[in-house]
């Protein structure tokens, strides 16, 4: 079967080649409905961008791809430093791709990799990712893949994770010891295994301490800070206002602090806060933030070391295993 070209896509969609090209590059000039149509047809016809296919087929690119949902979260910036510390020693380039928590962008990035642009991939999935066909298709191309932090159990490969359930349990246990009885957990996405493990640890701690564990303790948040602040503003004004909060990811911390400031709630007297966060600003926040801090640099480094074993050894079989590197709970003023 002949390879599908961008011209074929344009003809099928009755769009100009320029429009299709911009849509595939996720240009702001193209509407979301048009992008979705282009991505859908590209996926259906197994379109692979051509600039690399002929020149790199069968050759090494001396490049690895790192796909992350964002870099505003300090976890990923630290993890990337760990990855680069290994890649530079190997003489490899690191291409960093942001999905901005978009499944469509993640899907198309991995489709692009099938052309031979990279020799291996390190992936942390987006909060929208529930379908894993695009990941399975990449593996079928025999491109080495390691998942880190946000992983998918159904994919057979090495996964670098931390002890999310245990860490969440410890954080909840600490709030209970400090006298909290109405603790809320701020959830970012029910598609993410790390989020669900953290919920599991949270609910288990409440249950073990007979503190009224139920799904009502879980607050579903979004990827938009203003929306999250509005959600928290409403919760913190309610008659059943929580006296403790655990934020599942770093970006949910600022909306909590801002909502408390607007409502003149004192942290930690009125509300105690713990966040999963690698922020170097945590000790100097007012009050200083209690954090579950992941070993981000070490996780990135370990993921890269394993990936390069597969990249450099032709017959290396990537083990299907979880490598767990424990997180640490740092108690500061927000949860004293």
N, C-alpha and C positions, 0 to 999 in steps of 0.2 A: 504493500500500500504506500502510495506517494506521501511524502511529508506534507502536512498542512502548513500553508504560508499565511502571513498576515493579510495578503491580498484575498485569499480564500475566505477568511473570516469576514472581511469587509464586504465581499460580494454577497455572502450568505445573509448578512445582517442588513444589507442595503445602506451601509455607512461608508464614509470616506476612509481611506487607509490611515490618514492622519488622525481621525477621531478614534479609530480602533487602537492605533499605536498609543495615543495619549491615555485611553481607558486602561490599557494593559500596564501602563506606568503609574496608574492611580492618580492622574493629574486632576487638580482641583477645577480645571476648566470643563471637565466632563461630569454630567449629572450622575447621581448614584444609580438610578434605574438603568441608564445606558451602560454603566460599568458592570452592573450585575448581568445584563444580557451578554456582554462581551465575555466576561469571565465564564458564564454558563456554557456558551458555545465553545470556548477554548477548552474547557474541561471535557465537554462531550466529544469533541473531535481530537482530543489528546494533542493539542497544539503545543509545540515546544519552540521557544524563541530561537532564532537561527544563528545569531552572531557567534556562538561558541561551538555549535554542533559540529561543523566541519573542521574547525581548527583544533579543537581539543579532544575529539573523539579518539579514545585509545591512548591519550597522553595524559600526563599529570599537569595540573594547573598550579601546583604549589600554593594552593589556597584552600582554606576551610571556611565554611559559612556558619555564622552564629545567628540564630533566629530567636529574638526575644520580644515579648509583648510591649516593653517600654524600657527606657533608661532613666526616667525620672525617679523610679524606685531605686534607691541606692543599692539594693541587693544585686540588681543586674549590672550596675556599673562596677561593683566589686568583683562579681563573678567574671566579667569580661576581662578585668585585669589579671585574674588567675589564669584564664584561657590564653591570653596574650603572652604571659610569662613562659608558657610551654611552647607556643607556636613560634615565637621569636627565636628560641633556642634551636628550633628545628629548621629555621630559615623559611618559614611559611608566612604568607599574608593571611590576615583575618578580615573577612568581609562581614560587617554587622548589618543585619536587616531587622527593622522594626515592623511588627504587625499592627501596632496601635490597638491591640486587643481585637483585631478583625480576623474572623475565620477566612473570609475571601482573600485577604492579603496574604495570610499564611499559606493558603492553598496555592496561590499563584507563585509565591516565592519558591515553594518546594517543587512546583512544576518546572520553574526556570532551572533549578538545580539539576534536573534530569538531563539537561543538555550537556553536562560535563563541565560546568563552570567551576565547580568545587570538587575537591577530592574527598571531603567528608563533611558531616553536618552535626552541629550541636544545636538542639532544639528545646525551647521551653514554650509550651503551647499557649495560645490565646485563651481568654476567658470565654470566648464564643465557641470554642472547638468542642464539638460532640461527635462529629463524623470524622473517622480516621483513615478513610480510603486514600487520601492524598499522601499520608505518611507511609501506608503500606505499599503504595505505588513507587515511592522513592526507594524503599528497601528492595523492591523487585529489580531495581536498576543496579543493585549491588554497590550502592554508595553507602559507605559506613555511616552509621547514625548512632549518636548517644543522646538520650533525653536527660535533662537536668531540671531540678526543682519542680516544675509543672510537667508531670509525666502522664503516660497512658499505660495502664497495666496490660492492655490487650496487645501492645506492640512488643514483639520479641527482640529485645536489645538490652544493653546495660543502661540502668537508670541511676543517676546520682541524686539522692534525696536527703532530707533531714528527718528527724523524729517528730513529725508534725503532731501526731496524736498525743504523744507523751508531753511535748512542750506546751500544748494547749491545756492539757490536764494540770500541769504544774502552775500555769498562769492562773487558771480558775481556782485551784486550790489556794493559791496565795491570796486572792481577793476574798475568798471565804474565810480564811484565817484572820483577815483584817476587818471582818465584821460585815462584809457585803452579803445581802440576802436577795437582792433583785438584780442579777447580773445579766446583761445583754451581750450577745455576740454579733459583731458586724460582719456579715458574709458578703463576699465579692462575686461569687459565681458558683452555682450548683454543678456546673460542668467540670470544675477543677477538682482533681483528686486531693490536692493539698488543702483546699478549702473544706472539703468533706471530712478529711481526716481531722482537721482542727475542730470542726463542729462535733465530731465523734468524741474527741478528747474533752471538749467543753461539757457536753451532755453527760458523759461518764462521771466527771468530777462532781457535777451537780447531783447526780443520782447517788453516787457513793456517799455524799455528805447529806443526803436527804434534803436537798435545797430546792425542791420543786422543779426538777428538770422537765422541760417541755419545749416543743417547737416554737412556742410563742416567745421564747427567749432569743430567737434568732431573727435578726433584722437584715433583710435583703437590700443591699446597697447597689449602686451603679458605678459606671466608669466616669461619671460627671460630678465634679466637686460641688457645684452649686446645688444639684439635685440631692446629693448626700447631705449637704448642710441643711437643706429644707427638711429632709427626712428626720435628721437628728434633732432639729429645732422642735419639730412636732412631738417626738418621743419624749424629749426632756421637759416638755410643758405638760405632759399628760399626768393624770392622777397616779398612774402606775409607773412613775418615772424610775428608771434604773438607778441604783447606787454604785454600780460598777459596770465598766464596758471593756470588752476585749476586741480590738480591731484586728481583723484577719490579715490585713496588708497595710503597708506604711502610709499609702495615700489617703486612708480613711482617718488618720490621726488629726490632721489640720482641721477638717470640718468639725470634729468633736470639740477641739479647743475653741474654735470660732463660735460654735453654738453656745458653749458654756459662757464665753465672754458676753455674747449678746443677751443671755438670760441671767447674767450676773450670778452664775453658779460657781462656787469655789471648788477647785481641784486641789487636794483630794477630799476635802471635808464633805462636799455634797456629792461628788462623783469621783471614783477612783478609776484610773485608766491604765491599761496595758496594751501595747501594740506590737505586732510582729514587725520589726523594723531594724534596718542596718544603718540608720541615719547617724552620721557623726554629730549632728546637731542635737540629738536626744538629751545629752547631759546638760546642755545650756538652754533648753526650752524652759519656759516659765509657767508652771513648775517643770523640773526636769522629768523626762518621760521614762517610765518603766518599760523595758523592751524584752521581747523574745528575739534574740539576735542570731540569725542563721550564719553558719560558717561559709559565707558566700565565696570568698576568695579561694578557699580550699575546695569547695564544690566545683568551681569553674576549672581549677587546676587539675583536679582528679578526672573530671570529664574529658579534658583535653588529652591527658596522658593516655587514657584508655582509647580515645578516638585515634590517636596517632599509632597505637599498636596495630589497629586495623588498617590504617592508611599505608603503613610502611611494610606490613607483612601480608603477602598475597593470600596465604592460606589461613590467616588468623580468623577464628570463629568468635564473633562477639557473644560473650556469655549473656544469657537472659537472666539477669539478676538485679536486685536492688542493693546499692551500696549506700548505707546510712551513715551520715556524719552528724552527730548530735548538735543541737542548738543550745544556747545559754540564756538563762533568765537573769536580767540585770535589774535589781530593785532600785528605783529612784523615787523622787518625791511624789509623783503622780499616783502612786499606789501604796503610799506608806500609811 
